[in-house]
Amino acid sequence: PNILQKMKPDDSLLVFIGPEGGIAEKELSLLKENGFIVISLGNRILRTETAPLFVMSAIVYEFELRKPLTE
């Protein structure tokens, strides 16, 4: 299961979107030290204006549109 599928109803979600040039290793370490679960889009590089739309689409799909296969 992905990170969204593991969430419980009372869990909160905070998304950090880095700059188009990437996030430095020191910044990644700081995020991890503060409880962030770091994920990657692989080789995809999104503009900072469109990355939130991508993330929100995934969240909406997971929590509102995804239906169990047994329906």
Backbone as numpy.savetxt, mean C-alpha at the origin, in Angstrom:
# Nx Ny Nz CAx CAy CAz Cx Cy Cz
-2.15 -14.63 1.28 -2.98 -13.42 1.28 -2.12 -12.17 1.28
-2.62 -11.13 0.65 -1.87 -9.88 0.65 -2.14 -9.10 1.94
-1.44 -8.01 2.12 -1.54 -7.24 3.37 -2.95 -6.74 3.61
-3.68 -6.37 2.56 -5.05 -5.89 2.73 -5.97 -7.02 3.16
-5.75 -8.21 2.65 -6.58 -9.36 3.02 -6.37 -9.77 4.48
-5.24 -9.44 5.04 -4.93 -9.79 6.43 -5.52 -8.80 7.43
-6.02 -7.67 6.95 -6.51 -6.64 7.86 -7.83 -7.05 8.50
-8.00 -6.59 9.75 -9.23 -6.81 10.50 -10.07 -5.53 10.42
-11.38 -5.63 10.67 -12.25 -4.45 10.54 -11.80 -3.23 11.33
-11.21 -3.42 12.51 -10.81 -2.27 13.34 -9.39 -1.79 13.06
-8.68 -2.44 12.16 -7.32 -2.01 11.82 -7.36 -0.69 11.07
-6.31 0.10 11.23 -6.20 1.33 10.45 -5.07 1.16 9.44
-5.12 2.00 8.44 -4.16 1.91 7.35 -3.62 3.30 7.05
-2.32 3.42 7.04 -1.66 4.67 6.69 -0.71 4.36 5.54
-0.86 5.08 4.46 -0.04 4.83 3.27 0.97 5.96 3.13
2.22 5.60 3.01 3.29 6.57 2.74 3.70 6.39 1.29
3.60 7.45 0.52 3.99 7.40 -0.89 5.24 8.26 -1.04
6.29 7.64 -1.49 7.56 8.33 -1.62 7.65 9.16 -2.89
8.74 9.86 -3.04 8.96 10.69 -4.22 9.22 9.84 -5.46
9.05 10.44 -6.62 9.27 9.73 -7.89 10.69 9.20 -8.01
11.62 9.84 -7.37 13.02 9.41 -7.44 13.34 8.23 -6.54
12.37 7.81 -5.74 12.59 6.67 -4.86 12.84 7.10 -3.42
12.82 6.12 -2.56 13.04 6.35 -1.13 14.43 5.81 -0.78
15.18 6.61 -0.05 16.53 6.21 0.34 16.48 5.06 1.35
17.52 4.27 1.39 17.59 3.13 2.32 17.41 3.59 3.77
17.99 4.73 4.11 17.86 5.26 5.47 16.40 5.58 5.78
15.69 6.13 4.80 14.27 6.43 4.99 13.45 5.14 5.14
13.77 4.12 4.34 13.08 2.83 4.46 13.30 2.24 5.85
14.52 2.31 6.33 14.83 1.78 7.67 14.03 2.51 8.74
13.93 3.82 8.60 13.18 4.62 9.57 11.70 4.25 9.54
11.15 4.05 8.36 9.75 3.64 8.25 9.53 2.29 8.94
10.41 1.33 8.67 10.29 0.00 9.28 10.41 0.08 10.80
11.34 0.90 11.29 11.53 1.05 12.74 10.28 1.61 13.40
9.47 2.33 12.63 8.26 2.94 13.18 7.00 2.16 12.83
7.17 0.89 12.50 6.03 0.01 12.34 5.41 -0.09 10.96
6.00 0.57 9.99 5.46 0.47 8.63 5.79 -0.89 8.04
4.88 -1.41 7.27 5.13 -2.61 6.48 5.44 -2.11 5.08
6.66 -2.29 4.65 7.11 -1.73 3.38 6.75 -2.69 2.25
6.07 -2.16 1.25 5.75 -2.93 0.05 6.31 -2.19 -1.15
6.35 -2.85 -2.26 6.90 -2.27 -3.47 5.99 -2.58 -4.64
6.02 -1.74 -5.63 5.29 -2.00 -6.87 6.20 -2.62 -7.92
7.34 -3.12 -7.46 8.29 -3.72 -8.39 8.99 -2.65 -9.22
9.07 -2.86 -10.50 9.74 -1.90 -11.38 8.86 -0.74 -11.79
7.63 -0.74 -11.34 6.72 0.35 -11.71 7.14 1.64 -11.01
7.17 2.71 -11.75 7.43 4.03 -11.18 6.23 4.89 -11.54
5.50 5.31 -10.52 4.32 6.14 -10.73 4.61 7.57 -10.33
3.93 8.48 -10.96 4.04 9.88 -10.57 3.40 10.05 -9.20
3.88 11.03 -8.45 3.33 11.24 -7.12 1.85 11.64 -7.18
1.41 12.18 -8.30 0.00 12.55 -8.44 -0.88 11.33 -8.69
-0.34 10.31 -9.34 -1.16 9.15 -9.70 -1.00 7.97 -8.73
0.06 7.94 -7.97 0.28 6.84 -7.02 -0.87 6.71 -6.01
-1.38 7.82 -5.44 -2.50 7.68 -4.51 -3.75 7.07 -5.17
-3.99 7.39 -6.43 -5.13 6.81 -7.14 -4.96 5.31 -7.30
-3.76 4.89 -7.60 -3.45 3.47 -7.73 -3.70 2.75 -6.40
-3.19 3.33 -5.33 -3.33 2.72 -4.00 -4.80 2.67 -3.58
-5.52 3.77 -3.78 -6.93 3.79 -3.40 -7.74 2.80 -4.21
-7.40 2.62 -5.47 -8.08 1.63 -6.30 -7.91 0.23 -5.72
-6.71 -0.09 -5.29 -6.45 -1.41 -4.69 -7.22 -1.58 -3.39
-7.28 -0.52 -2.59 -7.99 -0.59 -1.32 -9.49 -0.75 -1.54
-10.06 0.06 -2.43 -11.49 -0.04 -2.74 -11.82 -1.42 -3.29
-10.99 -1.92 -4.18 -11.22 -3.26 -4.73 -11.26 -4.29 -3.61
-10.30 -4.23 -2.73 -10.18 -5.25 -1.69 -11.33 -5.19 -0.69
-11.73 -3.98 -0.28 -12.71 -3.87 0.79 -14.14 -3.69 0.32
-14.35 -3.21 -0.89 -15.71 -2.93 -1.32 -16.17 -3.76 -2.52
-15.28 -4.07 -3.43 -15.70 -4.71 -4.67 -15.41 -6.20 -4.75
-14.42 -6.64 -4.02 -14.03 -8.05 -4.10 -15.09 -8.93 -3.47
-15.54 -9.89 -4.21 -16.57 -10.81 -3.73 -15.96 -12.19 -3.54
-16.41 -12.93 -2.55 -15.91 -14.30 -2.40 -16.25 -15.14 -3.63
-15.38 -16.05 -3.97 -15.60 -16.90 -5.14 -16.77 -17.85 -4.96
-17.23 -18.04 -3.73 -18.31 -18.99 -3.46 -19.69 -18.41 -3.72
-19.79 -17.13 -4.01 -21.10 -16.51 -4.26 -21.67 -16.93 -5.59
